[in-house]
Structures are given as C-alpha cells and as structure tokens.
C-alpha cells in the first residue's frame, strides 16, 4: 500500500511525533533522492547535522526513524535501502514536502536548541569514538543497563562524569536509554567530591596495595597480577586499586573495570596456553568465606582436561562433599 501527496503531507504536518529531528531528515533525503536512498546516505545526512562518527547513525537510522516510519507505513526497507511508499509526485509536490521537512527540522532546532539536540553524544565537549561506543552497546546487548529497555534509543553514559575525573574507557561507560540517562542526570545526588579522594585510598600494610605499582597490566581502577601461590598454571588475580575489602563495596565503575580485565586476561591465557579448556572464577568475601588478604580480589583459575580426577561440581567442592549434588 502506498500513500499519495496529501497523506504524506498530513503525516508530516499533523501525525508525526518527534523525539528528535531524524524523521524529517530521513524523509527529506528520500524525497531529494527520487524516493530511494541507502542507509549510508541517510546516515550521512544525519552526520551533516552532527560531526560524530557515521557508524552510530547507521544504527540510529535502523533503530529510530526507520523503525517508526515503517510502523507508520511511510517507508519500506530492503537490503539496507529505504524507499518512500508514495505514488508519483510532481516536482512542485516534492518541493512542497521537502520544505515541510525543513520547517519541521527548524522548529525542533529552535525549540530545543542546536546544542541540546546533540549534547547526549558529547563527553564534556569531547566525543566518544565510534569504536568505543559500539563496544559499549555490544556489551550491553543493545539493552539499557539500568531498566533493560530494548526499544528506546541508547546513549553511552559516563558512570563517573568526566567533570569528576571519570575516564573515557569502556569500564567507566554504560548503555542507558534516553529516559534513564535523563533521570540519572537530574536525580543523582552522589557527592563526587568525596569519591575524588576515595579512589586514592590505599593501605600501607596491605599486600596488594604494595604491589600495585609493579603491576604491568591494568586500567584506571584495577590491575592484574599472577597469583604468588597458584592453584593451576597461569592462575591470575584481578584487583581493584582502591583498598576495599568486599566485592560488594565496589562501585559500578570499579566492577566494570574488573570485568574488562577479566575478559582480557581470559583471552590472553587462552592464546598463550592451548591446553586450557575452562576456568573457575571466584571471590573469597570475608574471613569466614576464606579471605586471607583483606583487599578485594578476583581469582581467575585456568582449568585443563584431566587436571583433577573428577571436576564435577567445580566451586561447590569448597565445602567437602557438596561437589556432586546428585548423590
């Protein structure tokens, strides 16, 4: 089913609900391209309004205006190309519709302000690279990490703001939908002045605080060392830099940075030792759980086929007799 000039004009003037300027830009691009344009061409039109990386706009094209315009029966999409579902237009009609798109863009820009429209993609004036943005969204599986929403536009947010010394690295970034990101910005009452000094907390007598400076691998909030008394070959420890006893006292950014190092360490071990076929990942949290050094640390223990007669139960064997739960 296609629409005629009047129906598309009515959609533009009366039915279109705008959360951004993407829809009129996309329709305008299609009109200017004889009703048909590739995703890349539409993305580049978005990019003309925002100097950020083109890749995010390819994703934007498909997930925002493309999806909405398809739902409203305005466009079709096949093999990465969108086409307006409209009967033949006269040049006067085409120009009229383009002018309406331009007016809609102008109205929205004047209403919100040019800076406000695009500020969700900036990092205190510095852009997050397209590659890093993609990695954050891929890690989140295209879902908001706060509410789990999958149908809203996702923003890449600094967990600890740049203005409070937060780093632009994957462990300090999270994917939030527009709603959660706005609520976080407006409602978060964390006193980051306290955390500026908290992240520097070290304990002079702590074994792990002492070896931090000699660690060859790490990021801003955690580091990696080999276990001094390994359970298996290449037994590795991931340790938060801040002196904190419990894993449950880590802030989200610290946990993220530890997870980044866990992934990197796992990949490195697998690359360097092809006999590794599995891992035990564990945390001893409190003395009663076996923690002997009162500084949170995560064990990454490589496992190999046949390294014990019966590996069944894994970490359940921490308590004798509980490994084979089916007995």
Residue pairs with C-beta under 8 A, 6 or more apart in sequence:
1 73
1 85
2 85
2 86
2 87
3 11
3 73
3 74
3 85
3 86
3 87
4 86
4 87
5 86
5 87
5 89
5 93
5 96
5 97
8 27
8 74
8 84
8 86
8 97
9 96
9 97
9 100
11 72
11 74
12 24
12 27
12 97
12 100
12 101
12 104
13 100
15 72
16 23
16 24
16 104
18 24
18 104
18 108
19 64
19 153
19 178
20 64
20 108
20 117
20 153
21 49
21 104
21 105
21 108
21 109
21 117
22 46
22 60
22 61
22 64
22 65
23 65
23 68
23 69
23 104
24 100
24 101
24 102
24 104
24 105
24 108
25 42
25 45
25 46
25 49
25 65
25 101
25 105
26 42
26 45
26 61
26 65
26 66
26 69
26 75
26 82
27 69
27 74
27 84
27 97
27 101
28 45
28 98
28 101
28 102
28 105
29 37
29 41
29 42
29 45
30 36
30 37
30 42
30 75
30 82
30 83
30 84
31 84
31 89
31 94
31 97
31 98
31 101
32 98
33 41
35 83
35 84
35 86
36 81
36 82
36 83
36 84
37 81
37 82
38 80
38 81
38 82
39 58
39 61
39 62
39 66
39 80
39 81
39 82
40 54
40 58
40 80
42 57
42 61
42 82
43 54
43 57
43 58
43 60
43 61
44 54
44 57
46 57
46 60
46 61
47 54
47 57
49 117
49 118
50 57
50 118
50 121
51 127
52 118
52 121
52 127
52 130
53 127
53 129
53 130
53 133
54 130
55 130
55 133
55 134
56 121
56 130
56 133
56 134
59 137
60 153
61 82
63 153
64 153
66 75
66 77
66 82
69 75
69 82
70 76
70 77
73 85
74 84
74 85
75 82
75 83
75 84
75 85
76 82
76 83
76 85
77 83
89 97
108 117
109 117
120 155
120 178
120 181
121 127
121 128
121 155
123 158
123 162
123 168
124 161
124 162
124 163
126 162
126 168
128 156
128 168
128 173
132 156
132 168
132 169
132 170
132 173
133 156
135 170
136 156
136 170
136 173
136 174
136 175
137 154
137 156
137 175
139 170
139 175
140 154
140 174
140 175
142 150
142 154
142 175
143 149
143 150
143 154
143 175
144 150
144 152
144 154
144 175
144 176
144 177
144 180
145 174
145 175
145 176
146 174
146 176
146 177
146 180
146 184
147 177
147 179
147 180
149 177
149 179
149 180
152 177
152 178
152 179
153 177
153 178
154 175
154 176
154 177
155 175
155 176
155 177
155 178
155 181
156 173
156 174
156 175
157 173
157 174
157 175
157 176
157 181
157 184
158 166
158 168
158 172
158 173
159 166
159 172
159 173
159 174
159 251
159 252
159 253
159 256
160 166
160 167
160 172
160 192
160 195
160 251
160 253
161 192
162 168
164 192
164 193
164 195
164 196
165 196
165 199
166 172
166 253
167 219
167 220
169 219
169 220
169 257
169 260
170 256
170 260
171 219
171 220
171 221
171 222
171 253
171 256
171 257
171 258
171 259
171 260
172 220
172 221
172 253
172 256
172 257
173 256
174 252
174 256
176 184
195 251
198 242
199 221
199 241
199 242
200 242
201 242
201 243
201 244
202 209
202 212
202 241
202 242
202 243
203 209
203 243
203 295
204 210
206 243
206 293
206 294
206 295
207 293
207 295
208 239
208 243
208 293
208 295
208 297
209 243
209 295
211 225
212 223
212 239
212 241
215 223
215 224
215 225
215 239
216 224
217 223
217 224
217 261
217 264
217 265
218 224
218 241
218 261
219 257
219 260
219 261
220 241
220 257
221 240
221 241
221 242
221 253
221 254
221 257
221 258
222 238
222 239
222 240
222 241
222 254
222 257
222 258
222 260
222 261
223 238
223 239
223 241
223 261
224 236
224 237
224 238
224 239
224 261
224 264
224 265
225 236
225 237
225 239
226 234
226 235
226 236
226 237
227 235
227 236
227 237
227 299
231 299
231 301
232 301
232 302
232 303
232 304
232 307
233 273
233 302
234 269
234 272
234 273
234 276
234 302
235 299
235 300
235 301
235 302
236 265
236 269
236 299
236 300
236 301
237 297
237 298
237 299
237 300
238 258
238 261
238 262
238 265
238 297
238 298
238 300
239 295
239 296
239 297
239 298
240 250
240 254
240 257
240 258
240 296
240 297
242 254
243 295
244 250
244 254
244 295
244 296
245 286
245 291
245 294
245 295
245 296
246 285
246 286
246 296
247 255
247 283
247 285
247 296
247 298
248 285
249 296
250 258
250 296
258 298
262 281
262 298
262 300
265 300
266 279
266 300
269 276
269 300
269 302
270 276
273 302
275 304
275 305
276 302
276 303
276 304
277 303
277 304
277 305
278 302
278 303
278 304
279 300
279 301
279 302
279 303
280 299
280 301
280 303
280 314
280 315
281 298
281 299
281 300
281 301
282 298
282 299
282 301
282 315
283 296
283 297
283 298
283 299
284 290
284 291
284 292
284 299
285 291
285 296
290 318
303 311
310 323
310 324
312 323
312 324
313 322
313 323
313 324
313 325
314 323
316 322
316 323
316 325
317 323
